[in-house]
Amino acid sequence: MYKRLKDLREDNDLSQKKVAEILGISQQYYSEYEIGKRPIPVIHLITLSQHYKTSVDYILGITDISQPYAKKRTVKR
């Protein structure tokens, strides 16, 4: 289901165990994200998008553009 999770992990030469450590979960739990057995929480999507420097939309397959979105600028009043 989340094919890009595996692709991003492999492209960055990371093991499932290392990604699981980044997320603070077990390797087994993370493995279930990759195969679509368990839905991935939004907080983990955000963490991974920041780690891989991409967007949540890219990870989810909503877009094929891997560059992250520009940060929203706030206007001071």
Wavefront OBJ file of the C-alpha trace (Angstrom):
o trace
v 0.000 0.000 0.000
v 2.694 2.495 0.992
v 5.195 1.478 -1.697
v 7.003 4.786 -1.424
v 7.858 4.112 2.216
v 9.962 1.167 1.108
v 11.349 3.000 -1.927
v 12.425 6.006 0.154
v 13.942 3.786 2.829
v 15.923 1.779 0.290
v 16.973 4.873 -1.693
v 18.439 6.237 1.538
v 20.184 2.942 2.376
v 18.248 2.502 5.606
v 17.052 -0.689 7.242
v 13.550 -1.076 8.596
v 15.117 -1.205 12.044
v 16.792 2.200 11.568
v 13.566 3.835 10.326
v 11.703 2.277 13.233
v 14.270 3.813 15.619
v 13.690 7.228 14.014
v 9.959 6.815 14.655
v 10.384 5.318 18.128
v 8.583 2.088 17.248
v 9.515 -1.555 16.715
v 10.823 -2.877 13.403
v 7.814 -5.210 13.191
v 5.414 -2.301 13.585
v 7.200 -0.339 10.851
v 7.195 -3.376 8.565
v 3.415 -3.462 8.846
v 3.283 0.138 7.580
v 5.296 -0.771 4.489
v 3.096 -3.720 3.545
v -0.140 -1.872 4.289
v -1.138 -4.114 7.164
v -1.331 -1.151 9.525
v -2.253 2.481 8.733
v 0.559 4.924 9.373
v -0.227 7.719 11.845
v -0.023 11.294 10.596
v 2.741 12.133 13.077
v 4.902 9.367 11.576
v 4.168 10.614 8.047
v 5.307 14.081 9.077
v 8.464 12.731 10.724
v 9.344 10.675 7.651
v 8.609 13.494 5.225
v 10.968 15.733 7.206
v 13.618 13.022 7.433
v 13.480 12.244 3.696
v 13.007 15.929 2.771
v 9.843 15.280 0.803
v 6.122 15.862 1.244
v 3.509 13.704 2.911
v 1.622 13.822 -0.408
v 4.615 12.220 -2.136
v 4.857 9.444 0.457
v 1.127 8.736 0.075
v 1.326 8.696 -3.731
v -0.895 11.758 -4.168
v 1.817 13.514 -6.178
v 4.858 12.399 -8.113
v 6.777 15.546 -7.187
v 9.254 14.561 -4.494
v 10.388 18.063 -3.485
v 8.857 19.284 -0.233
v 6.464 22.203 -0.252
v 7.775 25.635 0.655
v 7.184 26.567 4.258
v 4.294 28.890 4.840
v 5.409 32.437 5.547
v 3.720 34.286 8.327
v 2.967 37.982 8.124
v 3.911 40.020 11.172
v 1.451 42.729 12.107
l 1 2 3 4 5 6 7 8 9 10 11 12 13 14 15 16 17 18 19 20 21 22 23 24 25 26 27 28 29 30 31 32 33 34 35 36 37 38 39 40 41 42 43 44 45 46 47 48 49 50 51 52 53 54 55 56 57 58 59 60 61 62 63 64 65 66 67 68 69 70 71 72 73 74 75 76 77
